[in-house]
Amino acid sequence: MSDIQEPVPWGKSTATEAVMEQLAADRLLPMNVNSQRPAWIAPRPEETEPNPPPPEGYVVGLVCLHERGFDVPVNRFMRALCEYYGVEQHNFGSNSISQVAVFIAVREGYLGIEAHWDLWIHLFRGELFVENVRGQPKRFARAGGLMLHLRPSRKNLYISNKMTTNNAGWTRGWFYLRNFGKKVLRERLAFTKKVLRERPAQWDWGVSPPARQARLEVLTEALVHLVRKG
């Protein structure tokens, strides 16, 4: 990928105080009740690049991700995704968060089970997103480099859900989000300005051992029944 250029700068954020307050009013973010350690902080108008404020424990959030279902405090499954794919919160594509939200809804609302890691990697794979604007050089993505897609060979096992195709400008809605949890959990979600520049082979791994495949059959059969019912 030597012909791919570095990402463009972040630029000024569109996540104003009013935008953040509306997210909180819509219950997509916690209310700010602690002035010493607010749940979220809107960037100052002069800021053009994220620089989480002290004290330790703030990361960069994106308005679009919370509108798509990214919840705080971050649940264990979401933290596992960060660790498995080797990413930070801002590295998730907007539609990737939608995929995770739908999966959680199906898992909890229809299958009635807790987080099931083998089922997730059986159904989904990770792809590296590279910005490709017509007439401009390809660039690595400052935010949203990880795209989570349903495996083509498993589409018959999962409900049809159409993702948003126009996500223009979503990376400009950055703000500072309190990194809730114990220190060890905060470290897993720390913001280091990470940019994804390669697609690790692990992103494509699935559940291959026969014994583990067999344990998934009761769940995949239930999903097939859901698909048939539309």
C-alpha positions in Angstrom: 0.0 0.0 0.0 2.9 2.3 -0.6 0.9 4.3 -3.1 -1.6 5.3 -0.5 -1.1 8.7 1.1 -1.4 9.8 4.7 -4.9 10.9 5.9 -6.0 14.5 5.8 -6.0 16.4 9.1 -9.0 16.1 11.4 -10.1 19.7 10.9 -12.4 21.7 13.2 -15.2 19.7 14.8 -18.9 20.1 14.1 -19.7 18.8 17.6 -20.7 22.0 19.2 -22.0 22.3 22.8 -25.6 22.5 21.4 -25.0 19.3 19.4 -23.7 17.5 22.5 -26.5 18.6 24.7 -29.0 17.3 22.1 -27.3 13.9 22.1 -27.6 13.9 25.9 -31.3 14.9 25.7 -31.9 12.0 23.2 -30.2 9.7 25.8 -27.4 8.9 23.4 -24.9 10.2 25.8 -24.9 10.6 29.6 -25.9 13.9 31.1 -23.1 16.1 32.4 -23.7 16.1 36.1 -20.1 16.3 37.4 -18.4 19.6 36.4 -15.0 18.2 37.7 -15.1 15.2 35.4 -17.8 15.7 32.8 -19.1 12.7 30.8 -18.3 14.6 27.6 -16.6 17.8 26.5 -17.2 19.7 23.3 -14.1 20.9 21.5 -13.1 24.6 21.7 -13.9 26.5 18.5 -10.1 27.1 17.8 -9.2 23.3 18.0 -8.4 21.7 14.7 -7.2 18.3 16.0 -8.3 16.1 19.0 -6.2 16.5 22.1 -8.1 14.9 25.0 -7.8 17.1 28.1 -6.3 16.0 31.4 -6.9 14.3 33.7 -6.2 10.9 32.3 -9.3 9.1 31.1 -10.8 10.8 28.0 -10.9 9.5 24.5 -12.2 10.9 21.2 -15.8 10.1 20.5 -17.7 10.7 17.2 -21.3 12.0 17.1 -22.3 9.6 14.3 -21.1 6.5 16.2 -23.4 7.4 19.1 -26.3 8.0 16.7 -25.7 4.5 15.3 -25.7 2.8 18.6 -22.4 3.2 20.4 -23.3 3.1 24.0 -21.5 4.3 27.2 -20.3 3.1 29.5 -18.8 0.8 26.8 -20.0 -2.8 27.3 -17.8 -5.8 27.5 -18.6 -7.0 23.9 -17.5 -3.6 22.5 -14.3 -3.7 24.5 -13.7 -7.2 23.1 -14.1 -5.9 19.6 -11.5 -3.2 20.2 -9.0 -5.7 21.6 -9.6 -8.4 18.9 -9.3 -6.0 15.9 -6.6 -3.9 17.6 -8.5 -0.6 17.2 -9.6 2.4 19.1 -13.1 3.8 19.2 -12.5 6.3 16.4 -11.3 3.5 14.1 -14.8 2.0 13.8 -16.6 2.9 10.6 -20.1 4.4 11.2 -21.8 1.4 9.5 -19.6 -0.9 11.6 -21.2 0.4 14.7 -24.6 -0.2 13.1 -23.6 -3.8 12.4 -22.7 -4.3 16.0 -25.9 -2.7 17.3 -28.0 -4.9 15.1 -26.1 -8.0 16.1 -26.6 -7.1 19.8 -30.3 -6.5 19.2 -30.7 -9.9 17.5 -28.7 -11.7 20.1 -30.5 -10.3 23.1 -34.0 -9.8 21.6 -34.4 -12.9 19.5 -31.8 -15.5 20.5 -32.0 -14.5 24.2 -28.3 -15.1 24.9 -25.4 -13.1 26.2 -22.5 -12.0 24.1 -21.4 -14.9 21.9 -18.0 -14.4 20.4 -17.9 -17.5 18.2 -21.1 -16.5 16.6 -19.8 -13.0 15.8 -16.6 -14.1 14.1 -18.6 -16.9 12.3 -20.8 -14.2 10.7 -18.5 -11.2 10.3 -15.1 -10.2 9.0 -13.1 -7.0 9.1 -12.1 -4.9 6.1 -9.7 -2.0 5.8 -11.3 1.2 4.6 -9.2 3.5 2.4 -10.6 6.9 1.3 -10.9 6.9 -2.4 -12.3 10.2 -3.7 -12.5 10.5 -7.5 -9.7 12.6 -8.8 -7.7 12.5 -5.6 -5.1 10.1 -4.3 -6.1 7.3 -2.1 -5.6 8.0 1.6 -5.7 6.1 4.8 -8.6 7.0 7.0 -8.0 9.2 10.0 -11.2 7.7 11.5 -13.3 4.8 10.5 -10.6 2.5 9.0 -12.3 -0.7 10.2 -15.4 -1.8 8.3 -17.3 -4.8 9.6 -19.1 -6.8 6.9 -21.2 -9.9 6.9 -19.3 -12.8 5.3 -20.7 -13.3 1.8 -20.8 -17.1 2.4 -23.0 -16.6 5.5 -25.6 -14.2 4.1 -28.2 -16.9 4.3 -27.7 -17.1 8.0 -28.5 -13.5 8.9 -31.3 -11.0 8.6 -31.2 -8.5 5.7 -30.2 -5.1 7.0 -29.3 -2.2 4.7 -26.6 0.1 5.8 -26.5 3.9 5.2 -24.6 4.6 1.9 -24.0 8.4 2.4 -21.8 9.0 5.4 -20.1 12.2 4.1 -18.5 14.4 6.8 -19.2 12.1 9.7 -15.6 12.1 10.9 -15.8 15.9 11.6 -18.1 15.4 14.5 -15.4 14.6 17.1 -15.5 15.4 20.8 -14.0 14.2 24.1 -15.7 11.4 25.9 -15.0 10.2 29.4 -13.4 6.8 29.4 -15.5 5.1 32.0 -14.4 2.0 33.9 -11.4 0.7 35.9 -7.9 1.6 34.9 -7.3 -1.6 33.1 -10.4 -1.1 31.0 -9.6 2.5 30.3 -6.2 1.5 29.0 -7.8 -0.8 26.4 -9.8 2.2 25.0 -7.1 4.8 25.3 -6.8 7.4 22.5 -3.4 7.3 20.7 -4.4 8.9 17.4 -4.1 5.4 15.8 -4.5 5.2 12.0 -5.2 1.8 10.5 -2.7 1.2 7.6 -3.0 -2.6 7.1 -5.5 -5.4 7.3 -4.2 -8.1 9.7 -5.0 -11.7 8.7 -6.8 -12.1 12.0 -9.6 -9.8 10.7 -10.7 -12.7 8.4 -10.4 -15.6 10.8 -13.6 -17.5 11.5 -14.8 -20.4 13.6 -13.2 -23.3 11.8 -12.7 -26.3 14.2 -15.6 -28.7 13.7 -16.4 -28.9 17.4 -16.9 -25.2 17.6 -18.8 -25.1 14.4 -21.2 -27.8 15.7 -21.9 -25.8 18.9 -23.2 -22.9 16.8 -25.8 -24.9 14.9 -28.6 -24.3 17.3 -28.0 -20.6 17.0 -27.6 -20.5 13.2 -30.7 -22.6 12.8 -32.6 -20.0 14.9 -31.2 -17.2 12.7 -32.3 -19.1 9.5 -35.8 -19.3 10.9 -35.8 -15.6 11.6 -34.6 -14.9 8.0 -37.4 -17.1 6.6 -40.0 -15.2 8.6 -38.7 -12.0 7.0 
